[in-house]
Amino acid sequence: MQNNTIIGLSNQAEVIADTIKSALNKSLTNVTFCSVKGYVNDEGEKADYLINIGVNYQTAKQKDIKFLTELDITTREWNCPKIDILKAQTELLNSLINPSQARSQAQKDAYIHINEALKLHADTLELYVFGSKVKKTIVEAVEYGEDTRKPLTKAKDELRMLMKSTKYRQFKFKLNGMSMRTNGEELQFEGAE
């Protein structure tokens, strides 16, 4: 039996958080798939997603620390200059081992944490879903502009392609006009005047 819940954005953030938490608590394993329709990214692309949420990010992070620690950049060919790869390796490893404490506290203060995979921004009512992208169906495509990344960013991205933790993503959903389905319950978010 499918349940549908419609929530107006004028409601309290806690109401949205509690509704989503209730749907997710139906999972026996704390790992579940979440289908999201109507996701629009910052560039305007609209897509539907199937996301695996609740998987263990810390395990992937530990594997990445080991990978970056043991990586010998001289043993393979790179698209970016090796000096940029070396600097990227150092910065990525440092960010995994020593995440910013100030940023971590600010994250805790700004969000209502629903579970390890979901958080809701208390002021903007944007839903953040952390998980592994399983499937993406583009509903409305956009043309992306020219690549303006700096050389260090390109080197980091080249290394990230080899890392486990980068298979996980954080999706930001503006709840207006979006629907989400998890464990047989569909949540529809409608804007309010």
N, CA and C of each residue as an Amber inpcrd file, in Angstrom:
protein
   579
   0.8330000  -1.1830000   0.0000000   0.0000000   0.0000000   0.0000000
   0.8800000   1.2490000   0.0000000   0.5980000   2.1690000  -0.8830000
   1.4050000   3.3690000  -1.0310000   0.7800000   4.5210000  -0.2630000
   1.5890000   5.2130000   0.5110000   1.1440000   6.3980000   1.2310000
   1.6660000   7.6280000   0.5150000   0.8380000   8.6450000   0.3950000
   1.2670000   9.9200000  -0.1640000   1.0970000  10.9860000   0.8980000
   2.1140000  11.7930000   1.0960000   2.0570000  12.8810000   2.0490000
   2.4240000  14.1540000   1.3140000   1.5710000  15.1650000   1.4060000
   1.8490000  16.4520000   0.7660000   2.1770000  17.4520000   1.8590000
   3.2890000  18.1670000   1.6720000   3.7800000  19.0970000   2.6760000
   3.9550000  20.4640000   2.0350000   3.4010000  21.5110000   2.6410000
   3.5990000  22.8710000   2.1590000   4.8700000  23.4500000   2.7430000
   5.6000000  24.2320000   1.9690000   6.8600000  24.7930000   2.4390000
   6.6740000  25.8210000   3.5440000   5.4680000  26.2870000   3.7760000
   5.2650000  27.2210000   4.8670000   5.2910000  26.5070000   6.2200000
   5.2070000  25.1820000   6.2370000   5.2680000  24.4170000   7.4850000
   6.6570000  24.4950000   8.0860000   6.7500000  24.1180000   9.3480000
   8.0260000  24.1100000  10.0590000   8.9690000  23.0720000   9.4520000
  10.2800000  23.3510000   9.4960000  11.2900000  22.4100000   9.0060000
  11.2110000  21.0860000   9.7580000  10.8530000  21.1320000  11.0360000
  10.7640000  19.9080000  11.8300000   9.7010000  18.9580000  11.2950000
   8.6130000  19.4910000  10.7390000   7.5520000  18.6580000  10.1870000
   8.0830000  17.8620000   8.9970000   8.8450000  18.5370000   8.1350000
   9.4330000  17.8600000   6.9810000  10.4180000  16.7980000   7.4480000
  11.2790000  17.1710000   8.3870000  12.2780000  16.2310000   8.8960000
  11.6180000  15.0030000   9.5030000  10.5860000  15.1990000  10.3140000
   9.9050000  14.0720000  10.9620000   9.2290000  13.1640000   9.9490000
   8.6500000  13.7420000   8.9050000   7.9780000  12.9450000   7.8770000
   8.9710000  12.0810000   7.1240000  10.1130000  12.6510000   6.7580000
  11.1300000  11.8840000   6.0460000  11.7180000  10.8040000   6.9510000
  11.9810000  11.1610000   8.1920000  12.5320000  10.1920000   9.1490000
  11.5830000   9.0130000   9.3170000  10.3040000   9.2740000   9.3840000
   9.3050000   8.2180000   9.5280000   9.3370000   7.2590000   8.3440000
   9.4660000   7.8070000   7.1340000   9.5300000   6.9520000   5.9450000
  10.7890000   6.1010000   5.9520000  11.9060000   6.6930000   6.3350000
  13.1740000   5.9620000   6.3240000  13.2790000   4.9270000   7.4340000
  12.6020000   5.1460000   8.5320000  12.6670000   4.2010000   9.6390000
  12.0260000   2.8590000   9.3190000  11.3440000   2.7710000   8.1910000
  10.7440000   1.4980000   7.7880000  11.7850000   0.5140000   7.2640000
  12.9960000   0.9840000   6.9910000  14.0620000   0.1130000   6.5040000
  14.6230000  -0.7100000   7.6550000  14.7530000  -2.0070000   7.4500000
  15.2910000  -2.8900000   8.4850000  16.8070000  -2.8220000   8.5750000
  17.4660000  -2.4080000   7.5040000  18.9280000  -2.4430000   7.4470000
  19.5820000  -1.0750000   7.5880000  18.8080000  -0.0190000   7.6480000
  19.3180000   1.3510000   7.6590000  20.0020000   1.7210000   6.3570000
  19.9480000   0.8690000   5.3650000  20.4190000   1.1620000   4.0140000
  19.1950000   1.0500000   3.1290000  18.9510000   2.0680000   2.3430000
  17.7470000   2.0550000   1.5250000  17.9900000   2.8240000   0.2260000
  17.1390000   2.5900000  -0.7100000  17.1740000   3.3390000  -1.9470000
  16.1370000   4.4430000  -1.8560000  16.4780000   5.5720000  -2.4150000
  15.6180000   6.7420000  -2.3850000  15.4670000   7.2460000  -3.8230000
  14.2430000   7.3420000  -4.2840000  13.9720000   7.8450000  -5.6170000
  13.5300000   9.2980000  -5.4940000  14.1990000  10.1710000  -6.2270000
  13.8750000  11.5930000  -6.1650000  13.5520000  12.0790000  -7.5680000
  12.3970000  12.7000000  -7.7110000  11.9740000  13.2270000  -9.0120000
  11.9680000  14.7490000  -8.9630000  12.4440000  15.3490000 -10.0250000
  12.3870000  16.8030000 -10.1440000  13.5810000  17.5350000  -9.5620000
  14.7240000  16.8530000  -9.4200000  15.9310000  17.5130000  -8.9020000
  16.4670000  18.4780000  -9.9530000  16.7190000  19.7240000  -9.5540000
  17.2960000  20.7290000 -10.4510000  18.6230000  21.1610000  -9.8460000
  19.7190000  20.9570000 -10.5980000  21.0380000  21.3490000 -10.0780000
  21.2580000  22.8490000 -10.2670000  22.3980000  23.3300000  -9.7880000
  22.6940000  24.7640000  -9.8270000  22.7610000  25.3240000 -11.2420000
  23.0250000  24.4660000 -12.2270000  23.1130000  24.9170000 -13.6210000
  21.7680000  24.8790000 -14.3280000  20.7380000  24.3430000 -13.6680000
  19.4050000  24.3080000 -14.2490000  19.0030000  22.9710000 -14.8570000
  19.8650000  21.9800000 -14.8070000  19.5210000  20.6620000 -15.3340000
  18.5170000  19.9900000 -14.3960000  17.4510000  19.4510000 -14.9700000
  16.4260000  18.7640000 -14.1820000  16.5570000  17.2680000 -14.4270000
  16.5690000  16.4870000 -13.3220000  16.7640000  15.0440000 -13.4560000
  16.0450000  14.2960000 -12.3460000  15.8050000  13.0200000 -12.6080000
  15.2870000  12.0960000 -11.6040000  16.4370000  11.1950000 -11.1920000
  16.5290000  10.8800000  -9.9010000  17.6450000  10.1050000  -9.3630000
  17.1660000   8.9050000  -8.5680000  17.9620000   7.8580000  -8.6070000
  17.8550000   6.7500000  -7.6690000  19.1560000   6.7710000  -6.8850000
  19.0350000   6.9220000  -5.5540000  20.1980000   7.1000000  -4.6920000
  20.1930000   6.0200000  -3.6160000  21.3370000   5.4080000  -3.3850000
  21.5040000   4.4520000  -2.2880000  21.9840000   5.2380000  -1.0800000
  21.1620000   5.2810000  -0.0440000  21.5320000   6.0550000   1.1440000
  21.6910000   5.1300000   2.3430000  22.4700000   5.5610000   3.2930000
  22.6900000   4.7950000   4.5120000  23.9000000   3.8800000   4.4380000
  24.6340000   3.8950000   3.3250000  25.8310000   3.0720000   3.2050000
  26.9580000   3.7070000   4.0180000  27.9640000   2.9370000   4.3500000
  29.0030000   3.3880000   5.2730000  30.0760000   4.2120000   4.5630000
  30.0020000   5.5150000   4.7140000  30.9680000   6.4270000   4.1110000
  32.3340000   6.3230000   4.7870000  32.3520000   6.0760000   6.0850000
  33.6230000   6.0300000   6.8250000  34.5350000   4.9170000   6.3120000
  33.9630000   3.7890000   5.9110000  34.7630000   2.6960000   5.3500000
  35.4430000   3.1570000   4.0670000  34.6980000   3.8170000   3.1990000
  35.2710000   4.3310000   1.9510000  36.3350000   5.3800000   2.2410000
  36.0960000   6.2250000   3.2280000  37.0600000   7.2690000   3.5880000
  38.3750000   6.6510000   4.0710000  38.2930000   5.6130000   4.8890000
  39.5090000   4.9410000   5.3700000  40.2830000   4.2960000   4.2250000
  39.5780000   3.7320000   3.2610000  40.2320000   3.1470000   2.0840000
  40.9380000   4.2350000   1.2680000  40.3330000   5.4100000   1.2080000
  40.9520000   6.5260000   0.4750000  42.1970000   7.0440000   1.1800000
  42.1680000   7.0890000   2.4950000  43.3560000   7.5110000   3.2460000
  44.4980000   6.5440000   2.9620000  44.2070000   5.2610000   2.9800000
  45.2280000   4.2410000   2.6780000  45.7260000   4.3940000   1.2370000
  44.7850000   4.5670000   0.3060000  45.1450000   4.7200000  -1.1070000
  46.0580000   5.9290000  -1.3180000  45.6810000   7.0890000  -0.7780000
  46.4780000   8.2980000  -0.9800000  47.8290000   8.2180000  -0.2800000
  47.8640000   7.5560000   0.8750000  49.1200000   7.3970000   1.6060000
  50.1030000   6.5260000   0.8290000  49.6000000   5.4870000   0.2040000
  50.4550000   4.5230000  -0.4990000  50.6810000   4.8690000  -1.9750000
  49.9850000   5.8490000  -2.4880000  50.0800000   6.1790000  -3.9100000
  51.4560000   6.7340000  -4.2690000  52.0860000   6.1020000  -5.2400000
  53.3450000   6.5900000  -5.8070000  53.0060000   7.2000000  -7.1680000
  53.0240000   8.5120000  -7.2380000  52.5650000   9.1780000  -8.4690000
  53.4890000   8.9530000  -9.6600000  54.6770000   8.4330000  -9.4150000
  55.6160000   8.1980000 -10.5230000  55.3280000   6.9110000 -11.2700000
  54.4130000   6.0900000 -10.7700000  54.1750000   4.7820000 -11.3780000
  53.0470000   4.7750000 -12.4010000  52.4980000   5.9170000 -12.7100000
  51.4140000   5.9610000 -13.6950000  51.4570000   7.2620000 -14.4710000
  50.7160000   7.2770000 -15.5620000  50.5930000   8.4800000 -16.3850000
  49.4150000   9.3140000 -15.8910000  49.5940000  10.6200000 -15.9100000
  48.5600000  11.5390000 -15.4530000  48.2420000  12.5330000 -16.5570000
  47.0160000  13.0260000 -16.5840000  46.6420000  14.0780000 -17.5180000
  47.1740000  15.4280000 -17.0490000  47.2470000  15.6010000 -15.7340000
  47.7420000  16.8470000 -15.1420000  49.2370000  16.7160000 -14.8580000
  49.9360000  17.8420000 -14.7270000  51.3560000  17.7920000 -14.3670000
  51.5420000  17.0980000 -13.0040000  52.6200000  16.3310000 -12.8730000
  52.8630000  15.5700000 -11.6430000  53.0050000  16.4660000 -10.4180000
  53.5060000  17.6680000 -10.5810000  53.6330000  18.5720000  -9.4430000
  52.2480000  18.9410000  -8.8900000  51.2770000  19.1060000  -9.8020000
  49.9000000  19.3840000  -9.3710000  49.2810000  18.1460000  -8.7240000
  49.5710000  16.9740000  -9.2690000  49.0580000  15.7210000  -8.6910000
  49.6120000  15.5380000  -7.2830000  50.8970000  15.8140000  -7.0960000
  51.5240000  15.6660000  -5.7790000  50.8890000  16.6220000  -4.7640000
  50.6810000  17.8590000  -5.1590000  50.0520000  18.8340000  -4.2620000
  48.6030000  18.4320000  -3.9700000  47.8920000  17.9560000  -4.9910000
  46.5080000  17.5090000  -4.8170000  46.4430000  16.3150000  -3.8690000
  47.3950000  15.3950000  -4.0160000  47.4610000  14.2230000  -3.1430000
  47.6100000  14.6560000  -1.6850000  48.5050000  15.5770000  -1.4370000
  48.7520000  16.0760000  -0.0830000  47.5160000  16.7710000   0.4910000
  46.8940000  17.6360000  -0.2920000  45.7230000  18.3790000   0.1850000
  44.5140000  17.4660000   0.4190000  44.3030000  16.5130000  -0.4840000
  43.1810000  15.5890000  -0.3020000  43.3820000  14.7130000   0.9340000
  44.5980000  14.2190000   1.1080000  44.8960000  13.3830000   2.2680000
  44.7010000  14.1770000   3.5560000  45.1950000  15.3940000   3.5800000
  45.0400000  16.2360000   4.7620000  43.5700000  16.5170000   5.0660000
  42.7680000  16.7540000   4.0390000  41.3440000  17.0380000   4.2620000
  40.5950000  15.8080000   4.7730000  41.0450000  14.6140000   4.4000000
  40.4110000  13.3930000   4.9060000  40.8030000  13.1100000   6.3550000
  42.0630000  13.3670000   6.6730000  42.5690000  13.0730000   8.0240000
  42.1650000  14.1610000   9.0140000  42.2310000  15.4180000   8.5930000
  41.9650000  16.5520000   9.4920000  40.8770000  17.4580000   8.9330000
  39.6100000  17.0220000   8.9620000  38.5570000  17.9120000   8.4510000
  38.4330000  19.1590000   9.3260000  38.0010000  20.2280000   8.7310000
  37.8610000  21.5040000   9.4300000  36.8480000  21.3920000  10.5700000
  37.2960000  21.6430000  11.8110000  36.4070000  21.5850000  12.9690000
  35.4030000  22.7360000  12.9560000  35.8250000  23.9110000  12.5220000
  34.9140000  25.0560000  12.4630000  33.7980000  24.7820000  11.4620000
  34.1650000  24.2160000  10.3210000  33.1720000  23.8890000   9.3090000
  32.2310000  22.8100000   9.8390000  32.7660000  21.8260000  10.5450000
  31.9460000  20.7500000  11.0970000  30.9190000  21.3020000  12.0740000
  31.3170000  22.2080000  12.9530000  30.3840000  22.7870000  13.9160000
  29.3350000  23.6400000  13.2150000  29.7490000  24.3940000  12.2170000
  28.7880000  25.2090000  11.4730000  27.7630000  24.3160000  10.7770000
  28.2070000  23.1610000  10.2620000  27.2970000  22.2140000   9.6340000
  26.2670000  21.7030000  10.6440000  26.7230000  21.3950000  11.8420000
  25.8130000  20.8940000  12.8840000  24.7790000  21.9420000  13.2660000
  25.2030000  23.1940000  13.3450000  24.3230000  24.2590000  13.8000000
  23.2860000  24.6690000  12.7560000  23.6100000  24.5590000  11.4820000
  22.7400000  25.0750000  10.4280000  21.6680000  24.0900000   9.9700000
  21.7740000  22.8380000  10.3560000  20.8970000  21.8110000   9.8060000
  20.1470000  21.0330000  10.8780000  19.0070000  20.5030000  10.4650000
  18.2940000  19.5090000  11.2520000  18.7500000  18.1750000  10.6780000
  19.4700000  17.3990000  11.4730000  20.0010000  16.1230000  10.9950000
  18.9420000  15.0410000  11.1890000  18.4860000  14.4910000  10.0560000
  17.4440000  13.4710000  10.0800000  18.0640000  12.1100000  10.3660000
  19.1320000  11.8090000   9.6710000  19.9410000  10.6170000   9.9200000
  21.3030000  10.8560000   9.2720000  22.1240000   9.8150000   9.1520000
  23.4670000   9.9900000   8.5870000  23.4320000  10.4670000   7.1360000
  22.3550000  10.1710000   6.4300000  22.2970000  10.4840000   5.0050000
  21.4730000  11.7260000   4.6720000  20.6660000  12.1900000   5.6000000
  19.7480000  13.2790000   5.2990000  19.8410000  14.3930000   6.3240000
  19.8440000  15.6080000   5.8120000  19.7750000  16.7670000   6.6920000
  18.9610000  17.8410000   5.9820000  18.3300000  18.6700000   6.7820000
  17.4620000  19.7050000   6.2650000  17.9690000  21.0460000   6.7720000
  18.1880000  21.9960000   5.8520000  18.6260000  23.3280000   6.2710000
  17.4560000  24.0120000   6.9600000  17.6770000  24.4370000   8.1750000
  16.6030000  24.9680000   9.0060000  15.9960000  26.2500000   8.4520000
  16.7680000  27.0650000   7.7580000  16.2560000  28.3430000   7.2500000
  15.7210000  28.2580000   5.8310000  16.4560000  27.6000000   4.9390000
  16.0640000  27.5710000   3.5260000  15.1580000  26.4040000   3.1790000
  15.0440000  25.4110000   4.0830000  14.2760000  24.1860000   3.8530000
  14.7950000  23.4010000   2.6530000  16.0950000  23.5120000   2.3840000
  16.7030000  22.6860000   1.3550000  17.0930000  21.3610000   1.9930000
  16.7560000  20.2720000   1.3080000  17.0470000  18.9350000   1.7900000
  18.3630000  18.4790000   1.1760000  19.2820000  17.9970000   2.0190000
  20.5650000  17.4810000   1.5640000  20.5610000  15.9720000   1.7470000
  20.7700000  15.2470000   0.6540000  20.7820000  13.7900000   0.6720000
  22.1890000  13.3360000   0.3240000  22.7720000  12.5300000   1.2040000
  24.1180000  12.0150000   0.9930000  24.0050000  10.5350000   0.6720000
  24.5280000  10.1400000  -0.4680000  24.4690000   8.7390000  -0.8460000
  25.1880000   8.4840000  -2.1490000  25.0390000   7.2820000  -2.6120000
  25.6810000   6.8520000  -3.8480000  24.6680000   6.9100000  -4.9860000
  25.0300000   7.6330000  -6.0370000  24.1320000   7.7490000  -7.1900000
  24.1010000   6.4080000  -7.9230000  22.9090000   5.8230000  -8.0310000
  22.7420000   4.5550000  -8.7280000  22.2940000   4.8020000 -10.1680000
  21.3560000   5.7380000 -10.3200000  20.8020000   6.0110000 -11.6500000
  20.3940000   7.4680000 -11.7440000  20.6170000   8.0410000 -12.9140000
  20.2150000   9.4160000 -13.1790000  19.5080000   9.4500000 -14.5300000
  18.3070000  10.0240000 -14.5530000  17.5650000  10.2040000 -15.7920000
  17.3520000  11.6930000 -15.9930000  17.9530000  12.2400000 -17.0390000
  17.8380000  13.6750000 -17.3010000  16.4680000  13.9690000 -17.9010000
  15.7590000  14.8860000 -17.2740000  14.4350000  15.2930000 -17.7280000
  14.5480000  16.5240000 -18.6230000  15.3580000  17.5030000 -18.1980000
  15.6050000  18.7120000 -18.9840000  17.1040000  18.9840000 -18.9790000
  17.7360000  18.8160000 -20.1270000  19.1880000  18.9990000 -20.2410000
  19.5450000  20.4830000 -20.4010000  20.7750000  20.8030000 -20.0210000
  21.3160000  22.1440000 -20.2370000  22.7210000  21.9940000 -20.8110000
  23.1800000  23.0570000 -21.4630000  24.5570000  23.0510000 -21.9500000
  25.4430000  23.6570000 -20.8760000  26.5040000  22.9260000 -20.5410000
  27.4390000  23.4190000 -19.5370000  28.4820000  24.2950000 -20.2070000
  28.9310000  25.3030000 -19.4860000  29.9080000  26.2430000 -20.0130000
  31.3100000  25.6650000 -20.0860000  32.2270000  26.5180000 -20.4480000
  33.6380000  26.1690000 -20.5870000  34.2350000  25.7550000 -19.2330000
  35.1750000  24.8230000 -19.2700000  35.8530000  24.3500000 -18.0530000
  36.7910000  25.4510000 -17.5600000  36.4770000  26.0220000 -16.4000000
  37.2760000  27.1170000 -15.8510000  38.0040000  26.7090000 -14.5650000
  38.0910000  25.4020000 -14.3160000  38.7690000  24.9530000 -13.0950000
  40.2530000  25.2880000 -13.1520000  40.8070000  25.5600000 -11.9640000
  42.2390000  25.8320000 -11.8500000  43.0080000  24.5070000 -11.9550000
  44.3130000  24.5610000 -12.2860000  45.1000000  23.3340000 -12.4420000
  45.0750000  22.4130000 -11.2130000  45.1320000  22.9840000 -10.0090000
  45.0980000  22.1560000  -8.8070000  43.7510000  21.4390000  -8.6660000
  42.6840000  22.1200000  -9.0000000  41.3580000  21.5100000  -8.9390000
  41.2490000  20.3620000  -9.9390000  41.7900000  20.5640000 -11.1350000
  41.7860000  19.4930000 -12.1380000  42.5830000  18.2910000 -11.6430000
  43.7070000  18.5410000 -10.9820000  44.5240000  17.4450000 -10.4440000
  43.7740000  16.7070000  -9.3360000  43.1150000  17.4610000  -8.4620000
  42.3140000  16.8290000  -7.4050000  41.2070000  15.9740000  -8.0120000
  40.5560000  16.4940000  -9.0300000  39.4780000  15.7450000  -9.6770000
  40.0080000  14.4740000 -10.3420000  41.2200000  14.5350000 -10.8910000
  41.8160000  13.3470000 -11.4890000  42.0670000  12.2790000 -10.4210000
  42.5400000  12.6950000  -9.2660000  42.7370000  11.7460000  -8.1590000
  41.3940000  11.2460000  -7.6130000  40.4410000  12.1220000  -7.5220000
  39.1190000  11.7310000  -6.9940000  38.4830000  10.6300000  -7.8280000
  38.7930000  10.5870000  -9.1100000  38.2480000   9.5350000  -9.9780000
  38.7090000   8.1510000  -9.5190000  39.7990000   8.0800000  -8.7860000
  40.3590000   6.8140000  -8.3190000  39.9510000   6.4860000  -6.8830000
  39.2810000   7.3950000  -6.2300000  38.9520000   7.2380000  -4.8170000
  37.5730000   6.6090000  -4.6210000  37.3930000   5.9330000  -3.4950000
  36.1190000   5.2830000  -3.1580000  35.0900000   6.2870000  -2.6370000
  35.5290000   7.1890000  -1.7550000  34.5700000   8.0880000  -1.1030000
  33.9350000   9.0690000  -2.0800000  34.5520000   9.2960000  -3.2250000
  33.9830000  10.2440000  -4.1790000  32.8570000   9.6290000  -5.0060000
  32.5810000   8.3610000  -4.8000000  31.4150000   7.7390000  -5.4370000
  30.1400000   8.2000000  -4.7310000  30.3280000   8.7450000  -3.5290000
  29.2170000   9.2690000  -2.7540000  29.0870000  10.7500000  -3.0590000
  27.8600000  11.2120000  -3.0830000  27.6230000  12.6150000  -3.3920000
  26.6010000  13.1910000  -2.4410000  26.6480000  14.4800000  -2.3050000
  25.6080000  15.1710000  -1.5640000  24.7480000  15.9100000  -2.5750000
  23.4630000  15.6210000  -2.5360000  22.5130000  16.2710000  -3.4140000
  21.7530000  17.3120000  -2.6060000  21.5570000  18.4830000  -3.1880000
  20.7890000  19.5460000  -2.5330000  19.4740000  19.6870000  -3.2770000
  18.3930000  19.4950000  -2.5580000  17.0800000  19.5570000  -3.1650000
  16.2960000  20.7450000  -2.6290000  15.8140000  21.5430000  -3.5490000
  14.8550000  22.5780000  -3.1850000  13.5100000  21.8680000  -3.2170000
  12.8600000  21.8040000  -2.0940000  11.7070000  20.9280000  -1.9570000
  10.5000000  21.3540000  -2.7660000  10.4210000  22.6020000  -3.1750000
   9.2710000  23.0720000  -3.9210000   9.1210000  22.3150000  -5.2390000
   7.9970000  21.6430000  -5.4330000   7.7230000  20.9510000  -6.6840000
   8.4370000  19.6300000  -6.8420000   8.9980000  19.0960000  -5.7800000
   9.7740000  17.8670000  -5.8570000   9.0230000  16.7530000  -5.1600000
   9.2540000  15.5160000  -5.6060000   8.7090000  14.3780000  -4.8830000
   9.8350000  13.4030000  -4.5790000   9.6450000  12.6560000  -3.5160000
  10.6670000  11.7240000  -3.0500000   9.9550000  10.4510000  -2.6200000
  10.4890000   9.2920000  -3.0010000   9.8870000   8.0270000  -2.5990000
  10.9540000   7.1720000  -1.9230000  10.6040000   6.6480000  -0.7530000
  11.4800000   5.7140000  -0.0620000  10.6250000   4.7490000   0.7440000
  10.9410000   3.4780000   0.6520000  10.2260000   2.4280000   1.3850000
   8.7180000   2.5050000   1.2090000   8.2740000   2.7300000  -0.0290000
   6.8480000   2.7030000  -0.3330000   6.0860000   3.9600000   0.0150000
   6.7340000   4.9420000   0.5760000   6.0480000   6.1770000   0.9310000
   6.5350000   7.2830000   0.0120000   5.5950000   7.9980000  -0.6020000
   5.9460000   9.0960000  -1.4960000   5.6460000  10.3990000  -0.7870000
   6.6300000  11.2920000  -0.7940000   6.4700000  12.6120000  -0.2110000
   6.4710000  13.6200000  -1.3530000   5.4600000  14.4840000  -1.4030000
   5.3920000  15.5100000  -2.4130000   5.4850000  16.8460000  -1.7160000
   6.3810000  17.6990000  -2.1940000   6.6010000  19.0060000  -1.5650000
   6.0700000  20.0760000  -2.4960000   5.1280000  20.8680000  -1.9940000
   4.5330000  21.9290000  -2.7860000   4.8290000  23.2720000  -2.1610000
   5.0090000  24.2740000  -3.0030000   5.2750000  25.6190000  -2.5110000
   4.0280000  26.2400000  -1.9100000   4.2500000  27.1680000  -1.0350000
   3.1320000  27.8730000  -0.4100000   3.3670000  29.3700000  -0.5440000
   2.3180000  30.1040000  -0.7020000   2.4170000  31.5680000  -0.8270000
   2.5910000  32.1960000   0.5260000
